Amino acid sequence: MRIGVRIFLGYFLVVGLAAFFLLDTAHDKLEPALRQSMEDTLVDTANLLAEFVQPELQAGTIVSGQFAQKLEAFAARRLNAKIWGVPKDRPNHRIYVTDALGVVLYDSDHLALGQDYSRWNDVYRTLRGQYGARTTRGDPDDPETSVMYVAAPVYGDGSKLIGVVTVAKPSRSVEPFFAQAFGSLARAAVIVLVVGLLIGLLLSWWLTRSLSRLVSYASAVGRGERVVLPELGGGEVGLLGHALDSMRSQLEGKQYVEHYVHSLTHELKSPLAAIRGAAELIEPDMPFEQQTRFLGNIRRESQRMTEIIERLLELARLESRTSLQALDDIAVGDLLSAVVEAKAGQAAACGVVLKQQADAGLTLRGERFLLSQALSNLLDNALAFSPTGTTIELSAERRDAAVVLSVRDHGPGLPDYALPRVFERFYSLPRPDGTPKSTGLGLPFVREVASLHGGDIQLANHPEGGALAQLSLPD
């Protein structure tokens, strides 16, 4: 499972559990809180009614007195109220009054007149000077039928307990408020969950984006591509990226030096052996012609060593770069003209004609010096294999989103065995005219220039004869 999915699922689990426990706790705590609020109101109501009923209860006129009449009128009222959006049309209280023995003297619902309520907790506890309250279900199997009863004592003269007033209210009367409050909490929890999930998505995307960039960078390095460390931010991922980039630089530097030392020593063996052999054969009394020939060998091999070292240093400087520096908008026609002009003398000496052709208005963005050097190397390669009296064509055209610079000669072409190896360092083919081989560093230099510009170089045989080099660069 990808790390982004794991981060998102973990975040989703945390937020989901938090929302679940929030709703579960609210469900467990909210309804009891509403019932407590209802009980508090019933306590006040019962004690208020106890004061009103005291004179009639003491006089024994409660059944025909004003208290009963007022309660009957209260029960018949239409309230036409709307409490926080919940409509309330009729009172839903039940009020009953007992004497000091717990016998019901008045019941607003006319259900228990004359019955002995002394065993019910609300009356039983109040008659004994305690706080009297109970909750009883009308149907033992249906919690929705529960009713809360709260009683208050009625005192006569001399603080003598003469009766009890009980106010009852169905518990379901708070259900609309509970549903309303819990619905609001549920909506808030859903919003929190959705926002949390969006934040989780953004967080996992942000983390995986940096990690994906780092993985792509590491994969490109593993493939040997020239890449720059992407922007990873300043967090731990950024520190990890810089640490990997530093490790890569150190490892590449070590491998680079080892490879170049090995290659250089291998390539210098031949000229050094030639110089040493010529030096050992030179004698003071040797004929002048032989001395001249051996000294010429020494000079030629020394020049070859110098050229190898200079070309190798030039290639090393190029390979150590990870990006272009002096970018410029280059007119391709002018670039070809400058290269042809620089090589005109060398071409004339070889008896080769240089021709150029470029699409009108063709431009590309890159380092002019490096591109000139790359084209010069391709021309040097073509001149080395072009017979006298032939031509070399330089052309430039647009193909899709790239500019293709082509150099074609009319020489013998490349043998099949050499095609896969032409871009290897120090790999070179014998010249048709018998002149010494090149350093074998020109085409690797061109490949590095192409890679640095985000392009590609291909060298193959032309179907009509000769070799064709094509340098493709993004415009």
N, C-alpha and C positions, 0 to 999 in steps of 0.2 A: 504494500500500500504506500502511495506517495506521501511524503512528509506533509504536503499541503493539506491533503485529505485528513490525515491523522490530526493535524493541528485544528482543522475545522471541526472534526467530530469531537475532539476533546473539549473545545470551546463550547460547542453545541450542548454537550453533555452537562458541563458546568452551569451554563445559563438555563438549560431546560430543568435541571434539578433545582436550581435556585427558584425559578418560577413555580415549579410544582410545590416545593415546600412552603413558599410564600402563600399560595392559594390554599394549601392544606391547613396551614396555621390560621389563616384568615377565616376559613370555614369553621375550624374548631373554636376560635376565640370570638368571632363576631356575633354569632347567635347568642351565646351566653351573655355577652356584653349588652345586647339589646334587651334580653330578659331581665338583667340586673337593672337596667334603666327603667323598664316597665315596673319592676318591683318597687323601685324607689318612688315612682309616681303613685303607685297603689298605697304605699305607706302613708304618704301625705294625704291622699284622698280619704283613706279610712279614718285617720285621726281627725280630719276636718269634719267628716260626717258624724263622728262620735260626739263632738261638741254640739252639733245641730240637733241630734236625736236625744240628748240627755234630758231636757225638760219633759218631753212627751213620754220617754221610757220610764222616768221616775213617777209621772202622773198616771201611767197605765193607759194612755190615749194614743198609742203609736199607730194602731190600726186605722183609726178615724181622724188622726191629726193631720196637720199640714205637712209634716215630714213625708208621710206616705203619698200625699197628694202631689207634692212637688216632685218626688221621684217618678211618679206615674207620668207627670207632664214632661219631665226630662226624658223619659224613655220614648215618648211620642214625638219628640222634636226631630226635625230634619236639619242636619248640621250643614250640609252643602259645603264641606271643607275639602281642601286639596293640600295634603301635607307632603311637601317635596315631590309633587307629581302623583302622589297616591290619593285617590278620592276616598272620602269618608262621609257617608250619608246619615247613618244612625249610630246612637251610642251602643257600645257593646259591653257595658259593665253589667254585672249582676251584684245586687246589694241585698244582704239579709242581716237581720238583727235578732239576737237571742237574749234571753234573760240570764240571770246569774246561774241558772242550772243548765244552760245550754239548749233550752227549748226555743225553737224558732218562732218569733213573734211576728216578723214581717219578712217577706221575700219578694223582691221586685219582679221575679219571674214566676211567682205563685206556684212554686214547685215543692216547697218543704214546710209550709205552715204547720205548726204543731209538732214537727218532728224533733227528735232529740239529736242534736249535733254536738253533744258534749264529748263525743269520742273523736271527732275530726280535729286534727292538729291545730288548725287555726283557732278554733274555739277552746279546745282543751288547754293549750299552752297559755292562751291569753287569760283564761280564768284563773290560772296559777301564777299570774304576774310575769310571764315570759313573753318573748316575741313570738307571736303566732302567725305561721305561714305554712302553706302546703301547695303542692302541685299534684293534681289528680286527673287521670284520664277518664273521659266519658266512656270510651271503649278501650278496655285494657290492651287490646291488640293494635290499636291505632294511635301512634304518637301525635298525630295531627289533632286529636281531640282533647289534648291536655289543657287544663285550665289552672291559672295561678290564683290562689286565694291568700289575701293578706287581711289580718284582723287588727282591731284597735279596741282597747277597753273603754267602757262607759262608766264614769264614776258619778255617784249621787252625792248627797250632802255628807260631809264628813269623810270624803274620799273613799266611800264604800263602793265596791265594785257591784254594779247593778245589771251589767249586760255586756254584750260584745257586738261590734259592728264589723262585718266582713265585706270587703270589696273584691269581687272576682272578675278576671278578664281572660278571655281565651288566648292561649299562647300563639295561636295562628294569626292574631292581629298584628304581630310584629313581622310575620313572614314577608309581606310586600317590601318592608324596609330592608329586611335581610337580603332578599333577592336583588333589590336595587343596589345596595351597597356591595354585595358580592359580585354582581354583574359589572359594576364599575371597576372593582379590583381585578376581576378576570380580564376585562378589556385592557386595563393598565398592564397586567402581566403579559398579555399577548403582545402589546406594543413593545414592552421591555424585551420580550423574547425575540421579536422580529428585528428590533434595533440591535440587540446583542448578536443575532445571527449575521446581520449586515456587517457589524464591526468585526465579527469573526471571519467573514469572507474577506474583508479588506485586510485584516491582519495576516491571514494565511496567504493571500495574494501577495502582500508586501514581502513577507518572509520568503515565500517560494520564488518570487521574482528574482530576488537577490541570489538565492541559492541556485536557481536555474541558470542565471548568468555565470555564476561561479563554476557550475558543472560544465556549461558550454565552453567556458574559458579553459578549464582543465582538459576537456576532451580535445579541443583544438591544439593545445600544447602537446598532448599525447600523440596527435597526428602529425606533429612537426610543423604546424602552421605558424606563421608570424602573426601574433595577436597581441593586443594591448589589454591590460587588466581593465574590465568594465567598471563603471561607477557602482559601488556597492553600499554607499552610505558610511556612516561613522560608527556603526555598532559592531557587535562581535563578528558578524559576517564580513564586514569591511576589514576588520583586523585579520581575520582568517585569510581573506583574499590577498592582502598585502604580504602576509607571511608566506603564502604559497608562491606569490610572484617573486618574492625575494629568494626563496628556496629554488625556484625554477631558474632564476638568473645565475645563482651560484653553481647549480648543477650543469646548466648549459655552458657556463663559462669554463668549467673544468673539462667537460667533454669536448668543448670547442677547441681548447688549447691542446688537449691530448690528440684530437683528430688532426689538427693542423700541424703539430710537431711531427706526427707520424707521416703525414702526406708530404710535408716539406723535406724531411730527411730522405724519404723515398725518391722524390724527384731530383734532389741535389746529388744523389749518389752518382748518376751517370755523368754530369758535367765535371764533378770533382774527380772522378776516376780518369776522365779524359785529360784534365789539367795535370793531374799527378803523373799520368803516363807520359805526356809530352814533356813535362819538366824533367823526368828521369832520363829521357832519351837525349835531351840537349847536352852536347859536349862542347867544350871550348874550341876544339879543333874540328868540329863538324862543319861541313860545307855550308856556305851562306844560304843556299837555297833551302836546305833541310831545316836550318835554324828558323828561317822565315816561315816555313810551313808549320813547324811546331808552335812557334810564337803566335801565328794566326789562329791555330787551334785553341791556344790558351785564351786569346782575346775573345774568340767567338763563344767559347764555353763560359767565360766570365760574364760576357754580356747576357748569355742565356740565364745564368744564375741570377743576375741583377733583375732581369725581366720577370723571372718567376717570383722573386721576392716582392717586387713592386706590385705585380698583379695580385699576388696573394694578400698583401696588405690592403690593397684597394678593395678586394672582395670581402676581406674580414671587416673593414669599416662599414661596408654596405650591409653585411649580414647582422651586424650588431644593432642596426637601427630597427625600430618597431613602427615608425610612422614617417610620413613625408614631412619635409621642413619648409623649403622655399617653394610653396605652391604658386602656380602662375597659370593664367589662361593662355594656351599656346595655339597659334595658328599652325596647323599641321603642314600646310604647303611651305611656309617659311622654314619650318624645322627640317623638312626634307631637302630644301634648297641649301641650307647651311651645311648639312652633312655631305651632300654631293660636292659642294664647293671645296670642303675640307679634304675630300678624298680624290679630287680631280687629278692631282699630280701623280698619286700612287696608281690610279687607274690608267693614266696615260702611259706610265712606265711599264705596266703589264699589258698594254695594247688592248684594253677593255673599255667599252663605251658605257657610261652611266646614263640611264634614263629615269625620269621621275614623272609621276602623275598622281594628283590628289583631287578629290572632290572639292568643288568650290565652297568656300565658307566653312570648311571642316575645322573644328577646334576640339581641344581636350584640355583637361586640367591635371597638372602634374609638375614635376621638377624638370625644367628644361635641360639642365646639365646631364642628369642621369639618363634621360631619354636620348639625348644626343650621343652619349657614350654607348648606350645599348645599340643604337642604329649603326654607329661606327664599328662596333664589334661584329655585328651581322655582316656589314660590308666587307670588313677584313676577311671574314670567313669565306664570303662569296668570291672575293678577289683571289684568294689563295687557291681556289679550285676552278677558276674560270680560264679556259684556253684563250690564247691570243686571238683577237678578232671577233670575240663574242660580246654580248651586251649583258648588263645587269639592270633589272628593272626594279625601281622603288615605287611603290604605290600606296595610297591610303584611301580607304572607303569606310562608310558607315554601315554596320550590320546590326540591326536591332538597336540595342542601347549601348553598343561598343564601337570604338574606332579601331580598325584593323590596319596595321602597318605591315606591308609585305616586302620582302627582299627575295627576288628570284634570280638565280644564275642559270647558265646553260652549260654547266660542266658535266662531269660524269655522274653526279648524284651520290647518294650515300649507300653503301652496302647494307644489306638487310641486318647483318649481325651488329652493325653500329647504331642502328636507329634507337634501340632502348637505352644506349649509354652515352649519347652525345652531350647530355647535360651533367655528366659526372665530372667532378674536379679532376684535372690533369689528364682527362681522356682526350686523345687527339689522333687523327688519322694521317697517314703519310701523304705528302703533297704530290700531285701528279708530276711536277717538274723536278722532283728529287730534292727540293730544298728541305731543311730540317723541319720537324713538326713544331707546332705552336706549343704554348704552355698548357693548353687545355683548360684555361680559366676564363676565356672570353664568353662562351655560352653559359656557364654557371653565373657569370656576372649579369648577363641579360635576363636569366631566369629570376634572379634576385630583384632586379629592377621591376620586372613584370609583377612579381609577388607584392612588392612594396606599394605598387600602384593599384593593387587589387585586380590585376589582369592575369594573362596567361601567355606563354610562348610555345609555339609548336614548330618543329623542323621535320620536314618529310620530303620525299621525292615528288617532283611535279609529274603529272601523267604524260606530258609531252617532253620530258627530259629535264635534267638539272635538279637542283634542290630549291625548295621553297620554305622560307622562314616567315612565320606570321605572328606578329606581336599584337595581341588583343588587349585593349585598354578601355575602361569605362570612360565615357565622355563627360 
